[in-house]
Structures are given as structure tokens and as C-alpha cells.
Amino acid sequence: MHGPPGVLDEMPVWYYACINRMMTTGSTQEGFRVNTSDRRIAFFDALAAQWDDEEPSSRTMTERLSQQADLLDLRPGQALLEVGCGTGKTTAWLAAQVAPGRVTAVDFAPEMVARAERKDIDADFACLDVCSNRLDCGRYDVVLCFHSFPHFRDQAAALKNIAQALKPGGRMIVMHLAGSAHINRFHAGVDGPVNHDVLPVGAEWEPLLAAAGLKQVTLMDREDLFFLEAVHETGRAG
Ligand SMILES: C[S@@+](CC[C@H](N)C(=O)[O-])C[C@H]1O[C@@H](n2cnc3c(N)ncnc32)[C@H](O)[C@@H]1O
């Protein structure tokens, strides 16, 4: 949902078709029942069946991630948590960067996680909600929210959870392959539970991060890239 300009402009066609199917049949393309008790989870569950076929492709994403390797600064041996992994389009690439360290990849949509697990990626997958399910304390060197942060229903709670999951000095990264203006405009045009989802901009980040015990280190917001990096301030876990 957060590809570069041009790619995103194509997306509403399949997006609406998928949501319409879910609303009318209660099931996805391949006949799984969706979890309709939570509209957000149901929304992403319904997208899971065709997520891998949609742009940006896994290849495009990982090429773009490779181009930002210096910024990402992932190192062998690190423990990395990928929040909102979807079907794991980026997970294998991340796992290769930190091996022999581990990637734990989580998502709150069971069908997304099920599809990621079937790919035999050398990573650990779990279905959980970063806003409400407590993450392991002090476990991760890096927490990456790639194309997912705007969708967290309680961003302050997610940040506190992420902060306590980081080792002291650990880094949280929020990354999109487009700028905030494009992402926020795109979501505002979607008819569904993500309609009001926003990626915070500029000065909005500092108080959000500070409340979680995180300190902003880098904020880049340009047309083709959003990259926010914050560190867990020792002794100030949220
Ligand atoms: C736009 S998709 C991106 C998926 C994947 N990162 C990618 O780029 O292909 C956003 C993902 O975030 C997940 N998500 C949204 N809110 C979440 C939450 N509170 N906890 C865990 N995952 C969440 C959704 O289920 C969805 O798979």
C-alpha cells in the first residue's frame, strides 16, 4: 500500500474489489473465513490472498531496501523485530542481513502471517497486535516498521511497546518507500477502516517518541522515501 508514486495510483482498483468481496461474502479469494470481529484485522486479512501479486513486488521492495543499506545499518548477529510483516515480502531479505542473528516477524492479520509462514523463510513468525500484545522485553537491537506504522490503531501504545522491546540503545525504524504527503493522501482516499490512518509528520514525532522513551535520531521525508530512526534512551523505557 505504500509504494512509490505511480505504483500507488494503480492500487485502489484491486483494493476496492477485495474489500467489496469481503463485505459481500465474508471470505477471501481462496475461501478462508475472515476475522470480522475486528474491522482492521478483517481488512488486512482480506488483502492477504493477493498481497504478493501487487506492486510494489518483493523484489522492488528489497532492491529499494538494499539502496538504503547505509541508513538501515543492519548488522550480522542482530535481533530484529519486523512489525507488520504482511506476507513476508521483506522478511527473507532482512533475515539475510542480520544472520546469524534472528528476525522475528509479526502481524495482527492471521492470513498475512499464514502466507508468510508458508514461504519457508528463516525467521520466526507470530500473529500479534503491537498495540495490545506485550512484546518480549529488552530483546531487540532493531525494530522495523516497514509500511505499517500508519495502521497502528494506537500509535502511542505501539511505540511504548516497541520501546520496551528494544535493548538499551536499540533502534526503532519507521520506513516507507514514499513520502508522508503521498502516503497520507492515499489513505485518505481509501474507503475502509484505514481511511483515517496517518503517518505523523515533522514535529509531531518528537513528543510521541519522547512519551515512549525514544529519542529521534534521523527524520527524512522526501517524495520517494520516509525514514525515521529513534533510539531507546537507557533508563527511560516507556
Ligand atoms: C500496508 S501492510 C504492509 C505489509 C508489509 N510490511 C509489506 O510491506 O508488504 C501493513 C501491515 O501492518 C499490519 N498491521 C496493522 N496494524 C497492526 C498492528 N496493530 N499490529 C501488528 N500488525 C499490524 C497489517 O496487518 C498489514 O499486514
The ligand as an SDF file (V2000), in Angstrom:
LIG
                    3D

 27 29  0  0  0  0  0  0  0  0999 V2000
    0.4310   -1.9890    4.3180 C   0  0  0  0  0  0  0  0  0  0  0  0
    0.6740   -3.5480    5.0400 S   0  0  0  0  0  0  0  0  0  0  0  0
    2.4350   -3.7780    4.8250 C   0  0  0  0  0  0  0  0  0  0  0  0
    2.8760   -5.2110    4.9320 C   0  0  0  0  0  0  0  0  0  0  0  0
    4.3630   -5.4450    4.6660 C   0  0  0  0  0  0  0  0  0  0  0  0
    5.1950   -4.6780    5.5700 N   0  0  0  0  0  0  0  0  0  0  0  0
    4.6840   -5.1050    3.2400 C   0  0  0  0  0  0  0  0  0  0  0  0
    5.2870   -4.0360    3.0060 O   0  0  0  0  0  0  0  0  0  0  0  0
    4.3260   -5.8910    2.3540 O   0  0  0  0  0  0  0  0  0  0  0  0
    0.5460   -3.1520    6.7690 C   0  0  0  0  0  0  0  0  0  0  0  0
    0.5900   -4.3760    7.6460 C   0  0  0  0  0  0  0  0  0  0  0  0
    0.5640   -3.9700    9.0100 O   0  0  0  0  0  0  0  0  0  0  0  0
   -0.2330   -4.8830    9.7310 C   0  0  0  0  0  0  0  0  0  0  0  0
   -0.7020   -4.2410   10.9540 N   0  0  0  0  0  0  0  0  0  0  0  0
   -1.5230   -3.1700   11.0520 C   0  0  0  0  0  0  0  0  0  0  0  0
   -1.7550   -2.8800   12.3280 N   0  0  0  0  0  0  0  0  0  0  0  0
   -1.0540   -3.7760   13.0790 C   0  0  0  0  0  0  0  0  0  0  0  0
   -0.9010   -3.9790   14.4670 C   0  0  0  0  0  0  0  0  0  0  0  0
   -1.5410   -3.2000   15.3620 N   0  0  0  0  0  0  0  0  0  0  0  0
   -0.1050   -4.9790   14.8990 N   0  0  0  0  0  0  0  0  0  0  0  0
    0.5340   -5.7780   14.0010 C   0  0  0  0  0  0  0  0  0  0  0  0
    0.4120   -5.6380   12.6600 N   0  0  0  0  0  0  0  0  0  0  0  0
   -0.3740   -4.6410   12.2060 C   0  0  0  0  0  0  0  0  0  0  0  0
   -1.3470   -5.2460    8.7490 C   0  0  0  0  0  0  0  0  0  0  0  0
   -1.9960   -6.4550    9.0450 O   0  0  0  0  0  0  0  0  0  0  0  0
   -0.5920   -5.3060    7.4270 C   0  0  0  0  0  0  0  0  0  0  0  0
   -0.1340   -6.5980    7.1190 O   0  0  0  0  0  0  0  0  0  0  0  0
  1  2  1  0
  2  3  1  0
  2 10  1  0
  3  4  1  0
  4  5  1  0
  5  6  1  0
  5  7  1  0
  7  8  2  0
  7  9  1  0
 10 11  1  0
 11 12  1  0
 11 26  1  0
 12 13  1  0
 13 14  1  0
 13 24  1  0
 14 15  1  0
 14 23  1  0
 15 16  2  0
 16 17  1  0
 17 18  1  0
 17 23  2  0
 18 19  1  0
 18 20  2  0
 20 21  1  0
 21 22  2  0
 22 23  1  0
 24 25  1  0
 24 26  1  0
 26 27  1  0
M  CHG  2   2   1   9  -1
M  END
$$$$
